[in-house]
């Protein structure tokens, strides 16, 4: 199903969004669109809502599971309006959002689908899940100058850290169960990344409800949605393995010649398996075994 504008989507899409979980994919360019869509369908999402510029083609064999919205994703923080247009149409359902060339991995994903994980998370009385954006990059930039290569993907095995998140009204007062997380290419090449864009935490998995709004910093207008765990024990987290930052650093004229290789002493080859991320401590199983 195709919608020719955001307004058209808002007026006609609700009946097609009756079952979840649903994945929202923001397509910014043609890079790895096909692999992004298929990866998330394989994870167990029932439908994909894809916001993409009209000139970008989507795989025709996925028409039954993809709702395509013609949308200018190049404007500043275009993802915010896109995600917020879906929320009111899906009350009570789990939603997820990411960009093209990004891939969700969750604990025990080799054998369990995303629906099973979210059922457990719901039973723990959680309506949102913290995800870490783990930068991927091509190991050989001479062979892959865009820095995107599924068969030569690398990531940082260390160099991640967290800081207390201050209250907007009182920066000296840390918010309860909220942290700002940093690391990866946004840390190593921070001179090329605006301060407000350096965090690697997103609340990418969340349960829609009336009045809920995503903000440009990847947090929500409900403080509890932005927490990494509940008050009584640790909860599940997931990871989004993303070429987005590497792609941007190589496409940006101000940084492309500063990067001869993204690999360093703490780089490891990505094996495309959730267990590797668990072993590296880049996501947590919580109480789910």
C-alpha positions, 0 to 999 in steps of 0.5 A: 500500500502506498500513501502519497503524503503524510496527510494521506497516511494519517487519513487512511492507514489505521486499518492496515496497522491493526496488528503489531509489532510494527517497524517504522523505517526512515529511508534517507538514501538508497543504501541497503534499503532492501537488506534493512527491510528484510532484516526486520521482517525476519526479526518478526515484525508484522508490518513495516511502515516505510517513509521514503522519498518518492524517487527511491524504489522499494522491493516489489515482492514486499508490497503485502507487508510494507506500507510506503509513505512518500516523504521528504526524509532530508529535512532536519529531524524528519524522523520525529514527525514521521514516527509521531504520525504513526503513534496515534494510529496504533494505541497499545501496540509495540512500535520500533523505528530506525533508519536504512542501513540499521539492523535490530538485534535482541537477546537470544534472537537466534531462536526467539522473535521480537514478538516473544521478547516484547511479550515478556517485556510487557509482562514486566510492566514496561512500555519502552525498551532502551536500545544502543546504536552500535556503529558498524563500518567497512573494514576496507574503505578502499574497497568500500568507500561509502563505509558500508559493507555487509560482508566486511562489517566491523564494530568497536568492542570497547570504548563505551561509557555513560553519564548521568542525565541532568534534569532540564530544570536543574542540570545538577539533579540527575534524572532517575534511571536515565543515563546518556550513553556514548561511544563508537564512531561518534566518540572517536570522531567527536570533532565532526559530530555536533554535541547534541548528536553524540549520544548512542542511546535511543528508545527505539522500541515502545508501546504507543498510547494517546498523547505520546510524542517522540522528541528530536533527541530520541527521548519521549515526553513521558519520563518513564519511557526514557528509563533504562530499567524499572525500579525493582530490577534490570530489564532487557535492552537491545542493539541497533547495529548501524552504518549510519554514522560511518556513512555520514562521516565518509559522505561529509566533505569536512570529514571524509579525508580525515578518515583513512580507516575506521579500524583501530586496536579495539575493532572486531569483525561483526558476525551478525549474531546477537550472541556476539553483542551479548558477549561484548556487553552491548545489550542485556538479557535482564531477567529473560533467559 
